């Protein structure tokens, strides 16, 4: 099993999105992400997946774990594209893992450190830079698409609006 991360939109048929709200969020990206993940969790049917390091399915939820990941996604994408080392802290209770992304020629080495009893095996995996950028970009597009599918006004706010256009 190689490292993978994805978001699977699946708003149940007939699901209603959140009631329209004025754009009171400002431009605080973390607040936008928390509101978006809360809305996606409330409608149900959406799933967040990370697998790898010996575990096909990490114990993740949309409301909290996806929010922690999405808060760090822009800096992760930028770092991977610029061939820089980037750390992602998946800090939620029960997950408590740090992923370290290190460039290595045309590949990205991903090292997993656990702060729980769970032990990653193997501790490192790799993907090509292109595979990782494509995977992360698709996650961003799927996330924004799910916001649009539930008629959330957040889908019209940056960066989600750009992600809908494939500009993650």
C-alpha positions in Angstrom: 0.0 0.0 0.0 1.5 3.3 -1.1 0.6 6.6 0.5 -2.7 8.0 -0.7 -5.0 10.9 0.4 -8.4 11.7 -1.0 -11.7 13.3 -0.3 -14.8 11.6 -1.6 -17.9 13.8 -2.0 -21.1 12.0 -1.5 -23.8 14.3 -0.3 -26.8 12.0 0.0 -29.6 12.7 -2.4 -32.0 15.2 -1.0 -29.4 16.5 1.4 -29.8 20.2 2.0 -26.8 22.4 2.4 -26.4 25.0 5.1 -28.8 27.9 5.1 -27.3 30.8 3.1 -25.2 33.0 5.3 -23.6 36.4 4.6 -19.9 36.3 3.9 -18.9 36.9 7.5 -15.8 34.7 7.3 -13.3 37.4 6.4 -10.2 36.1 4.8 -8.9 33.9 7.6 -8.2 30.7 5.7 -8.3 28.5 8.8 -11.8 29.8 9.7 -13.0 29.2 6.2 -11.7 25.6 6.3 -13.3 24.9 9.7 -16.7 26.3 8.4 -16.4 24.3 5.2 -15.6 21.0 6.9 -18.4 21.6 9.5 -20.9 22.1 6.6 -19.6 19.0 4.7 -19.8 16.9 7.9 -23.3 18.1 8.7 -24.8 17.0 5.4 -23.1 13.6 5.7 -22.0 11.2 3.0 -18.6 12.7 2.5 -15.4 10.8 3.4 -11.8 11.7 4.0 -9.2 9.0 3.3 -5.5 8.7 4.1 -3.7 5.4 3.7 -0.2 4.2 3.8 2.6 3.2 6.1 1.1 -0.2 6.7 -2.5 1.0 7.2 -4.9 1.1 4.3 -7.4 3.3 6.1 -6.5 5.8 8.9 -9.3 6.6 11.4 -10.4 10.0 10.1 -13.5 12.1 10.0 -14.6 15.1 7.9 -15.3 17.6 10.6 -12.0 17.6 12.4 -9.3 15.5 10.6 -10.1 16.9 7.2 -10.0 20.4 8.6 -6.6 19.8 10.1 -5.3 18.5 6.7 -7.0 21.2 4.6 -5.6 24.0 6.9 -2.1 22.9 5.8 -2.8 21.9 2.2 -1.8 25.2 0.5 1.6 25.2 2.1 2.1 21.5 1.4 1.2 21.9 -2.3 3.5 24.9 -2.6 6.4 23.1 -0.9 6.0 20.0 -3.0 5.9 22.1 -6.2 9.0 24.1 -5.1 11.0 20.9 -4.1 11.1 22.0 -0.4 10.8 19.9 2.7 7.3 20.3 4.3 5.8 19.0 7.5 2.1 18.2 7.9 0.9 17.8 11.5 -2.2 15.6 11.8 -2.7 16.6 15.4 -6.2 15.3 16.2 -6.5 12.9 19.1 -6.2 9.3 18.0 -4.3 10.2 14.8 -1.4 12.2 16.1 1.0 11.8 13.2 3.5 14.0 11.5 4.1 13.5 7.8 7.4 14.9 6.5 7.6 15.4 2.7 11.2 15.6 1.4 12.2 16.1 -2.2 14.5 13.5 -3.8 15.1 14.1 -7.5 11.8 13.6 -9.3 10.3 11.8 -6.2 9.0 13.0 -2.9 9.9 10.8 0.1 7.1 10.8 2.8 8.2 10.0 6.3 5.6 9.2 9.0 6.2 9.8 12.7 3.5 8.6 15.1 2.9 10.1 18.6 0.7 7.1 19.6 1.2 3.4 20.1 0.6 2.9 16.4 3.8 2.2 14.5 4.1 3.1 10.8 5.5 0.2 8.8 7.3 1.1 6.6 8.2 4.5 8.1 8.8 6.0 4.7 7.1 5.8 1.3 7.6 7.7 -1.9 5.7 9.0 -4.9 6.7 11.0 -7.9 6.3 14.7 -7.5 3.8 14.7 -10.3 1.7 11.9 -8.7 1.7 13.7 -5.4 0.8 17.1 -6.8 -2.0 15.5 -8.9 -3.4 13.7 -5.8 -3.4 16.8 -3.7 -4.9 19.0 -6.5 -7.7 16.4 -7.0 -8.4 16.5 -3.3 -8.7 20.3 -3.4 -11.0 20.2 -6.4 -13.2 17.5 -4.9 -13.4 19.4 -1.6 -14.5 22.6 -3.4 -16.9 20.6 -5.6 -18.6 19.1 -2.6 -19.1 22.7 -1.2 -20.7 23.7 -4.5 -22.9 20.5 -4.5 -24.4 21.5 -1.1 -24.9 25.0 -2.3 -22.5 26.4 0.3 -21.6 30.1 -0.3 -18.1 29.1 0.7 -17.7 27.5 -2.8 -17.6 31.1 -4.1 -14.8 32.3 -1.7 -11.1 32.1 -2.4 -9.3 29.7 -2.5 -12.3 27.3 -3.0 -13.6 29.1 -6.0 -10.1 28.8 -7.7 -10.0 25.1 -6.7 -13.3 24.6 -8.5 -11.6 25.8 -11.7 -8.7 23.4 -11.2 -6.3 26.0 -9.8 -5.2 24.3 -6.6 
